[in-house]
């Protein structure tokens, strides 16, 4: 049999799960997304990736600013869903929404819960230097990522992997895991277990202040920051040339040997001294320019040995 599903998600990360659910033959009766937001130079309203995908697939799309109102909750109930599937939707679901689908609400969460509950679990795992994370299917309750775990799959985090690369892996693994969870739900064999009470951490949103690179920090922390917010929003340093300050994003780095005052460029390959050891800046981006490998970047921007960043 097929399930009547309400899908709730917004960013590109959510799209593979929606596609896999449709590919498995389930009936997606509605898709909920965050409303279109102003974006780009003209600040025109832009629909989210899930909105565009669902629309192209002929799925009814709803974009309420909140689900707390009785009218919105009645609309949600009118879908008569067997289950709601949530993947990075961006709104907390009130009690009447959680209890509306016959089989409740299943959420795809990209961390090894209870580690990294909250808004930025992938970024925080990389920024903290975690060597492993996970994708998990959990039943949603009224807490913040506190519901019982139904299925889980561990995922290794490579030393140099960026959050963008890891996000792509987790999106595909999570999509497959959700389809497996729905199959178990159909069979009546989806068993869920309460989360451990120890090891709880919270993944707060990334603040603008965190994006600036402080080379006085240990090299491993600098490296983890760079890869933990690449490609967006991107870690950055500021350099002055010709009396003009310019902000340079660093999208990729590598740990390196070297010592010197923090922020000092040690060689012609953009190895930079940190609080201990050094990092080599591998991929950079100037404002309004495309990302460039170090060699290409240095052909158009002078950062000679001895420069302090």
C-alpha positions in Angstrom: 0.0 0.0 0.0 1.0 3.6 -0.4 1.0 6.2 2.4 -0.6 9.6 2.2 2.2 12.0 3.2 2.5 15.6 4.0 6.1 16.7 3.3 7.6 19.6 5.2 11.0 21.0 4.1 12.6 24.1 2.7 16.3 24.0 1.6 18.2 21.9 -1.1 19.1 19.4 1.7 15.4 18.4 1.8 14.9 17.7 -1.9 16.4 14.2 -2.2 14.1 12.9 0.5 11.0 14.3 -1.2 12.2 12.8 -4.5 12.9 9.4 -2.9 9.5 9.4 -1.3 7.8 10.0 -4.6 10.0 7.5 -6.3 8.9 4.9 -3.8 5.3 5.4 -4.9 3.9 7.2 -1.9 1.2 9.9 -2.3 2.5 13.3 -1.4 -0.7 15.2 -0.9 1.0 18.5 0.1 4.3 20.2 0.6 4.9 22.8 3.3 7.9 25.2 2.9 9.1 28.5 4.3 7.6 31.4 2.4 9.6 32.9 -0.6 12.3 35.3 0.6 13.9 38.4 -1.0 17.3 37.3 -2.5 19.9 38.4 -5.0 20.9 41.9 -6.1 17.3 42.9 -6.9 16.0 41.4 -3.7 13.2 39.8 -5.7 11.2 37.1 -3.8 12.7 33.7 -4.4 11.0 30.3 -3.9 12.8 27.7 -1.9 14.3 24.6 -3.5 11.6 22.4 -2.1 8.9 24.8 -3.3 10.3 24.7 -6.8 10.7 20.9 -6.9 7.3 20.2 -5.5 5.7 22.7 -7.8 7.4 21.1 -10.8 6.1 17.7 -9.7 2.5 19.0 -9.5 2.3 18.8 -5.7 0.2 21.4 -3.8 2.6 23.8 -2.0 1.7 25.8 1.2 3.9 28.4 2.7 2.3 29.6 6.0 4.4 31.9 8.2 3.2 30.0 11.2 1.2 26.9 12.1 0.0 28.1 15.4 -3.3 29.5 14.2 -6.5 27.4 14.2 -7.1 28.1 10.5 -3.7 26.8 9.5 -4.1 23.7 11.7 -7.5 23.0 10.1 -6.0 23.1 6.7 -3.2 20.8 7.8 -5.8 18.3 9.2 -7.8 18.4 6.0 -5.0 16.6 4.1 -5.9 13.5 6.1 -2.3 12.3 6.0 -1.1 9.0 7.3 2.2 10.6 8.3 4.1 13.9 8.0 7.7 13.8 6.9 9.9 16.7 8.1 13.3 17.6 6.7 14.8 21.0 7.6 11.4 22.7 7.5 12.4 25.6 9.8 9.2 26.0 11.9 8.4 24.3 15.2 5.2 22.2 14.9 2.6 22.8 17.6 0.8 19.9 19.3 -2.3 19.9 17.1 -0.1 19.5 14.0 2.0 16.7 15.6 -1.1 14.7 16.4 -3.0 15.3 13.2 -1.4 12.6 10.9 -2.6 9.0 11.8 1.0 7.8 12.3 2.5 11.0 13.6 5.4 13.0 12.3 8.8 11.6 11.2 11.9 13.9 11.1 15.2 13.4 9.3 17.9 14.9 11.6 21.6 15.0 10.4 23.5 14.3 13.6 24.2 11.6 16.1 21.5 12.6 18.6 21.4 13.7 21.3 24.6 15.4 20.1 23.9 18.5 18.1 20.2 19.1 18.6 19.0 22.3 17.0 19.5 24.5 14.0 23.0 23.9 12.6 24.0 20.3 13.4 26.1 19.6 10.3 28.1 22.9 10.7 28.7 22.4 14.5 29.9 18.8 14.0 32.5 19.9 11.5 33.5 23.1 13.4 34.0 21.0 16.6 36.3 18.5 14.7 33.9 15.5 15.2 35.2 12.5 13.3 31.7 10.9 13.0 28.1 12.1 12.6 24.9 10.3 11.6 21.5 10.6 9.9 18.6 9.7 12.1 14.9 9.2 11.6 13.1 10.3 14.8 9.5 10.8 15.9 8.9 14.4 16.6 7.5 15.5 20.0 7.1 19.0 21.3 10.8 19.4 22.4 13.7 20.5 20.3 14.9 17.3 18.6 14.1 15.3 21.7 11.9 12.6 20.2 12.7 8.8 20.1 15.0 7.5 17.4 13.6 5.0 14.9 16.5 4.4 12.4 20.1 5.6 12.4 23.2 5.4 10.1 26.6 6.6 11.1 28.6 8.7 8.7 32.4 9.4 8.9 33.6 13.0 8.7 36.9 13.2 6.8 39.7 15.5 8.1 39.3 17.9 5.1 35.7 17.5 4.2 33.7 20.8 4.0 30.2 21.2 5.4 28.9 21.5 1.9 30.4 18.2 0.9 29.2 16.5 4.1 25.7 18.0 3.6 25.4 16.4 0.2 26.3 13.0 1.6 23.9 13.2 4.5 21.1 14.4 2.3 21.4 11.2 0.1 21.9 8.9 3.0 19.0 10.5 4.9 16.7 10.2 1.9 17.3 6.5 1.7 16.9 6.0 5.4 13.5 7.9 5.4 12.2 5.6 2.6 13.2 2.6 4.7 11.5 4.1 7.8 8.3 4.6 5.8 8.4 1.0 4.5 8.8 -0.2 8.1 5.9 2.0 9.1 3.7 0.4 6.5 4.6 -3.0 7.8 3.8 -1.9 11.4 7.5 -2.6 12.4 8.9 0.8 13.0 10.3 0.6 16.5 11.6 3.7 18.1 13.9 4.1 21.2 14.2 7.1 23.6 17.4 9.2 23.2 20.1 8.8 25.9 19.9 11.4 28.7 23.7 12.0 28.5 25.8 13.5 25.8 23.3 16.3 24.9 24.7 19.3 23.0 23.0 22.1 21.1 23.8 23.4 17.6 23.1 27.1 17.7 22.8 29.0 14.4 26.0 30.3 13.0 26.5 34.0 13.9 28.2 36.6 11.7 30.8 37.1 14.4 31.9 33.5 14.2 32.8 33.7 10.5 35.9 35.9 11.0 39.1 33.9 11.1 41.2 34.4 14.2 44.6 33.1 13.4 45.6 33.3 17.1 43.5 30.1 17.6 45.1 26.7 17.2 45.6 25.6 13.6 43.1 22.8 13.9 40.4 25.1 15.2 41.1 27.5 12.3 40.9 24.7 9.8 37.7 23.3 11.3 36.1 26.8 11.2 37.0 27.2 7.5 35.6 23.8 6.4 32.7 24.0 8.9 31.1 27.0 7.1 32.2 26.4 3.5 30.7 27.4 1.1 28.2 29.4 3.1 28.5 31.8 4.8 32.3 31.3 4.4 35.1 32.1 6.9 37.0 35.3 6.1 39.9 37.5 6.9 40.5 41.2 6.1 43.5 42.6 4.3 44.4 46.1 3.4 45.9 46.9 0.0 46.4 50.4 -1.2 44.6 51.8 1.8 41.5 49.8 1.0 40.3 47.0 3.3 39.1 43.9 1.5 37.4 40.9 2.9 38.6 37.5 1.6 36.7 34.3 2.0 38.6 31.1 2.6 36.6 28.1 1.3 39.2 25.4 1.8 42.3 24.9 3.8 44.7 22.2 5.0 46.8 21.7 8.2 50.4 22.5 7.6 53.8 22.7 9.4 55.1 26.1 10.3 55.5 28.6 13.1 55.5 32.4 13.5 53.3 35.2 14.8 49.7 34.4 14.3 48.4 35.5 10.9 51.9 35.8 9.3 52.2 34.4 5.7 55.1 31.9 5.9 55.7 31.0 2.2 54.5 31.5 -1.4 51.8 28.9 -1.0 49.8 30.9 1.5 50.8 28.9 4.6 49.7 31.0 7.5 50.9 30.8 11.1 48.3 30.2 13.8 48.3 30.1 17.6 50.1 26.8 17.2 51.2 25.2 13.9 49.8 26.6 10.6 47.2 26.2 7.9 47.6 26.4 4.2 44.8 28.4 2.4 43.8 26.2 -0.5 40.7 27.9 -2.0 39.8 31.6 -1.7 37.2 34.1 -3.0 37.2 37.8 -3.4 34.0 39.8 -3.2 32.1 39.5 -6.5 34.6 36.9 -7.9 34.5 33.2 -8.3 36.3 30.8 -5.9 39.9 30.3 -6.9 42.6 27.9 -6.0 45.7 29.5 -4.3 47.8 29.7 -7.5 45.1 31.4 -9.5 44.2 33.7 -6.6 47.8 34.9 -6.2 48.1 35.8 -9.8 45.6 38.6 -9.2 46.2 39.4 -5.6 49.5 39.9 -3.9 50.0 38.2 -0.5 53.7 37.9 -0.2 55.7 36.1 2.4 55.7 38.1 5.7 52.3 39.7 5.2 50.2 39.7 8.4 46.5 38.7 8.0 
